[in-house]
């Protein structure tokens, strides 16, 4: 049983004498960061005092009186308004550490209540190049899958690729009119990306051209309004100022919209051949939509093209997943559900959950203004319909108990509507969670782009990470009197440092927040980075190597001794790996694991500074410290592995 559960159990017995509902009280017992307050703190007296109408300190005293915990802790202290502070006995920490030292799972017991969880992540829209925005879902989703599995759950990772959307109409149109056969032979995915971009650009051109007069008019109106206010201000000066600044803002945003349209138009006008294409394809946007509709309607020509495009797109994706070390149990894209969509709509209509609104079939969800549209007025099914069919499949065929969607937070409204609709539709015992995340930003505070303003392709991002890491790896190894790594080994280490760096930088932020992409910080060998952890791991491996000791032979049997505060702090921290895993899984936040790793690495470095391993006072102490070192190395290795990050023994 985990350290925390052991303590909670003891409290449970004591609390039962005061209340029958102990579970929420037990939640209030947690590890504390500040050693002045001991190792654990129980905050249940305050909330219990309200139920019992007794002063909290009195309640705390009663809890402590009923508590049998002497074998684990020093005498509990009651502090402040009624906190109960617990300090573990050194002997108890030592004996627990000794007990798990040889454990493959580092003391983490598999869950008693395994669930089958489907994790829907990565899920890019294919036929567009995969970019940095897709990285977050891929990296976070993969870390969640690995952690769930380690905890003993059954996991099905599912890449719900967007392989049926409007982008296919665009590339079909592009292919029919603009394909460069040599480029298509040579690099089909590159050519498809070019076609996609081209069709998009030409449609945008016409779209902006059509909107231009209206936008110009809006600037005019805003300007006139501003002048009116200047000539004829409101008699109340405060109000006049407010109105004027409002009008200025309006003029500014109208001018910005106009400038944006101008820049789209200019980007085509400035290139004669592009302008000629644009002029000979004035209805391109509509025609591309028609191609999508024909594809969905079963048109053979379009389906053949789709069948030709798709494998190329998927294998380009696969190349990236292979480099990232990410794998999926299934890749069932949107197209897989196509045949099921009519029955989804029928079923929702039969249950009178869907109604016709302005020709479209919609589900109205209480408290939400926007309806959930499951069939458009032209008969087309939507992203929503597919997601409903997917829920049905995952529940009925895959038998999932829980589904996680690791998707950008901009889609949160979609998922709210989806979950409510699914619930009403009858999937009310299924756990559904949108594991949302923020945007990857550049140092300029805007979404991360290349200097030319394009989204950053994933392939080139990975290449750059590895080549930057290689510089660091070379420098490190060259500094040694005798370098340890061959060129192949250096390349391998650069790969794990580069890719580990990208992943860790993403994972160590709370997923809801936007994070700034910063190469230097990401690959630094000090601070809260993958490289720091990876080098710490290699350094510990080096200790054993220099002593010509087999790490495995140190794992079990000998006792761990606690002889000072650094040893104590490290051992206590290592004993709480299971708590870190539980916290990650309680709301699917991998940064709680990186935080644990960083904290652990910090405690280790303090321990290693103060406590000599090689020249320990006695053979027993030396062995005990080596056990801690080995456990630490495995904690780093396992913790990083749960985040999808590799380690190397020599680097
Ligand atoms: N393909 C979608 C996009 O790129 C994400 C899909 C997420 N998963 C889902 N079941 N809706 O925006």
Boltz pocket constraint, residues with backbone or C-beta under 6 A from the ligand:
constraints:
  - pocket:
      binder: B
      contacts: [[A, 120], [A, 122], [A, 123], [A, 124], [A, 125], [A, 160], [A, 161], [A, 162], [A, 387], [A, 390], [A, 405], [A, 406], [A, 407]]
      max_distance: 6.0
